[in-house]
């Protein structure tokens, strides 16, 4: 397997450093058999929680911690992220093995957890040309990816010990009202308020929920480690930080919001984060039908959930931009996030107008 397409760690960014010696002592006290000194690097992807590789002589670990600076209340909860993976692992294998969590902020300046590194490619915008994939290869990956979403939504969360992970009843209402409220708090005067989009989402909320399930909240191919021996398959799903219990169609809507097609307009192409445009990949309408066929859920109102996914993504981007705008972080990657908020809000407005996926 070519190294191309792997999520390679790099030198730790300025401002994201932590006390390696303290972290090492904590891990050795809680993980059996750990020895030697770790080489610490940072994964460049992701704009929310910070992710590091700790390469020991005979074992590679991954450490996750919240970002530096001011953070949204209740956001970046490392315990919830650790706990969902810990409890899911026995019944849903596609999660990394978690090893240790601590809320002792004196160690690295924040709570954190550690898991074993799952080896394998992690794709971003495109499938590497060196792989020589054709349309059938893309179709296999696409089918496997969305099958994993179906499998997740079919997990018996009560049997998995996750009944208290959240309150699934009323999830749609809480999400719509909550994301509207978060947008108000994160709004800056260089972006639109999108009051029409927010009102439409509230006025058209589905009156009944389709089901109650574990929802990932950020289900994308670039959040998946592929099988090192067969990259058509998904080995591990990452980034469980906003997972919850709720209506699975809301999760599907979130995923569709990230799913860019080859014929989407240029401003949508700028938001590509995964190889959804590759030959063999389904379009959004096909994804919705695939999901309906596998689950039996009625997807006739899926454009609503798609608009919700778009607006929710806009709020997430705006929350990050708010921190940059107010000098709470100096990471230049976030400088253009206000423009992205505007693009996403306008996309939601256009989909409300035409009712398309």
N, C-alpha and C positions, 0 to 999 in steps of 0.2 A: 504494500500500500504506500502510495506516494505521500510524502509529508505535506504536499499541497492540500489545503483544505482543513488542516488541523488547526485548532485554536492555540496558537503558540503564545506562551507567556513571554513578557518582555521585562525590561528593567522597571522597577517601581517608580511611578510618577511622583514628581515633586509634590509634597503635601499629603501624599497617601502612605508615607512610611509609618512603620510601627516598630516597637522594641522587640527584635527577633529573639533575643536571649530570654526575655520574660515569656514570650509565646512558646518557645521551645521547652522551657521548664514546665509550663502548664501541660503541654501535650505529653511529655514523657512521664509526667505524674499520673496521667489518665489513660494513656494508650499503651498497651503492653507491647514490648519488643521493639520500641522505637529507639534508635541509636544513631550516633553521629550528629553532624551539624547540618541544618537545612540550608539549601540555596533558595533564596526567596525571590520570586518574580511576580509580576502582576499581569492579569489578563486585560487586554486593552478594550474589549467589547463591553457593552453595558454602560448605562448612564445613571444607574441607581445604586444598588449595593456594590461594594468593592470586593473583588475576587482575586485571590493570590494562589500561586503554586508554591508549596513548600516541598522541595525535592531533597529527601533524605537519601543516604547512600543506597538503601535497598527498598525504599518505599516513597511514592509521591502522594502528597496530600493536597487538598484544596481547602483554603480558609475563606470564609465569607463574613463580612462585617458591614455595618451601615456606613454611608458616606460621612465625610467630615462636614462640619458646619451645621447650621440649623436644619432640622428635618421636620416634615409634617407630623403632627401628633398621630400616634398609632401606626405610623408608617415604619418600614424597615424593621419589623419584628423578627429578630433572628430565631427566637424560640419557636414561633409558629412555623417558620420555614423548616427548622430542624425537626420539629415534631411530626409534621405531615409526612416527611420522607421516612422517618423512623417507623411510623405506624403503617404506612402504605407498603413498605418493602416486602413484607411477607405475603401480600395478596396482589401486588402489582409490581412486577420485577423491574420495570423500566425506571427505577430511581437509583441514584448513587447510594452506596452504603455510608450512612452518617456515623461518626465515631465519638464526637464530644461536643458539648455546648457549655458555655459559661456566661453568666451575666456580670461577672467581675470586671468592671471597666478599668480597673487599675492595671490590668495586664497589657492591653494594647490601646486603651483609651475608648473602648466600646465593647459591648457584648459581641460574641462571635461564635461560630461553630465550625467544625472541621469534618471533612468527609474524605474517603479514598478517592483518588483521581481515577476516573473511568477513561481508559485509553481508547482512542478512535477518532476519526475525522469529525470536525464540526464545520458545517458549511455556512457560508454567508450568502452573498448575492448570487453566485453562480456555481455550477458544478464544474470542477477543474477539467480542462480540455484533455489533460493527460489520462483521465479515466476512460476516455473513448466511449462514453455512454451514448446510447441512442434513445429513441422515443420509448421503447419498452422498458429501459432501465429507469427513466424518469417516472414512468407510470407505476413501477414497482415501489419506488420510494414514496411516491405520493399516496398510493393505496395503503402502504404500511404506516405512514405518518397519520393519516386520518383514522385508520383502524385503531391506533393507539389512543386517539381522543375518544373514540367510541368505547373502548375497553375501560378507560379511566372513568367515564360517565356511568358505566355499568357496575363499578365496584360497590359492594354493599358496605357503605361507610360505617354503619352501625356495627356490623360484625367485625370490622377492622379496628374498632375501639375509638372511632372518630365522631361519635354522635354529638360530643360536646365541642367539636371544633368550630362550630358556628351555629347560627339559627337559620336554617334554609327557608322557613316560611317568611313570606314578605320580602324575599331577596330582590325581586325586580324593583319594587318601590324604593327600597333602601338604596339600591344602586343608582337609580335615576336621581333621586333627591340628593344622595350623597355626592355624586359627581358634579351635579349642579352647584352644590354648596362649596365644594373644593375649587371649582373654577372661579367662583366669586372671590374666594380667599386668595387665589393665586393670580388673579387678573392684574395685568400691567397696562398702562395707558397707551402702549404701542401695539396692542392687539385688539381685535374686535371683541365685543361682549357676547355675540351670538345668542342674544336673548330669544330670537325666533326659533333657533334649533333647540334650545333648552326647553322652551314652552311646548314645542311639538312633541318632544320625548315624554314630557310629563302628561300632556293631554291624551296621548295615544298609548299610554302604558297598557300592556295586556292585562286583562282582568283576572285571568287564571294562570297559574304556573304549570309548565309542561311536566315537570318531575323535580325531584330533589337529588342532587348528585354532588360529588367532589368536582369543583371547577378549578382549573389550573390558573386561568386569568391571563396567561402570557404564552399560549401554546403556539410556537413557531418552529420551523425546521432549524433555525439558527439557535434554538434553545435545546437542541437534541444532539447527543453524542451518537454517531453512527457506529455500527458494529465494525470493528477493525478488520475482521475477516470477510464480511459481506456488507458493504455500506448501503445496500438496499434496505437494511433492517435498522431499527432504532434500538440502541442499547440502553440509553439513559436520557431522561428528560430533566432539564435543569430549571433553575429560577422559579421556585415555588413560593416566592415571597408574597404574592397577592392571591394565593389559593384560598378557597373558602368552600362552604356548602351552599348550593343555590341551584337556580334553574340552568340546566345544561345548554339551552339555546342561547343564553347570554354569553356563555363561554364560546360557543360556535360563532356568535356575532363578533366577539373579540378577535378570534382567529381570522375570520373573513376580512376584518379591517386591515390586517397585515398582508393579505393575500393579493399581491399585485399581478395583473395579467399582462401579456405582451402588448395588447392593444389599448391599454389604459393610457390616458393623456400624459404628457411629459411631466406635469407637476406631481402626478402619482408615481411615475417611474423614479422620481427623486427619493421616494420613501422606501425603496426596495431594501429588504434586510435578509431575504432568504431566496432560494432558487425557485420561486413559484412560477417564473416565466419560462422555465426550461421545457423542451419538447417532452410530451407525455404527461405533463402536469394538468390536472383538472382546472377548469375555470370555476369561479365562485358559485355559479348556478349548479354546476355538476357536483361540487362539494356538498352543497345543501341537499341535493337529491341522494347522493351517496350516503350521507348521514341519516336521512330519513329512511332509506332502505335498510340500513343496518340496525336502527334503533326503533323504528316505528313511530317516531315523533312527527307531528304535523309541522311542516316547515313553510306553510303557505304565507305566514306573516314574517318570514325571515328578513325581508328588507328593513323591518323595524329594528331587529337585533343587530343588523349590519350598521345602521346609522348610530345605534347606541355604541357599538364597538369603535366607530370612527371618532365619536365625540369623547368617549372615555380616553382614547389614545391622545386626543388633543389636550385633555386635562392633565394627563401624566406628563406630557411634553412641557406644558405650561408650568407645572409645579417645579420642574427642573429649571426652566428658564427664569422663574421668579427668583430662585436662589442666586442665579447669575446676575440678574438685573439689579438686585439689591446688594450685591457684593458679598454674599454669603459663601460663594465659591468663585475662584478665579480661573476655573477650567474653561479654556477658550473653545472647547468642543461645543459648549452650550450657547455660544454667542448667537447662532442663527435659529435657536429653538423657537423664538417668538414668531419668526416667519413660518416655521413648520406648524405652529398652532393655528395661524391664520389659514394656511392651506388646508389643514384637516377640517377646520370649521366650515370652510367654503365647500369642501367635498361633501360633508354631511348635509349641508343646505341643498346641494345639487341632487343628492340621492333622495331627499325628502320630496323634491319637486318632481322627479321622474319615476320614483319607486323601483329603480333598478338595483341589481346587485353589481 
